Amino acid sequence: MIAINQIQYFNNKVKECNELNNKLQKLIEENQNLIEKEWNERNSQEIAIFFGYTLKCKKSKISQYNEIIKEKKID
């Protein structure tokens, strides 16, 4: 009887883990969609500033990034 209770207990824990995993996957997907949506709304200057800030560049380099982004139509 104890073994059956333990099996049921662990089975319930596995179900809980699966439910949490499914919720986490859904949140990850929603977050990714939100990031993509917000990123797509940025213009070339904002993207260049982001790159410059991330790469710790000077203003002249940021301007170069901006021109490249405009030229390649990345925004």
C-alpha angles and dihedrals in degrees: 000000000000091000091053091050091050092050091050091047093052091043089055091048091052090051090050090050091050091050091049091047091052091050091048092050090050091050091048091052092047091049092049091050091050092050092049092048093050092044091052090055092061122102126222094267093052091048091049091050090050091052092045093049093045093048093039093237132167122253093260091056091049089054089052090051090050091054092047091050092049091046094049092039092231095152 
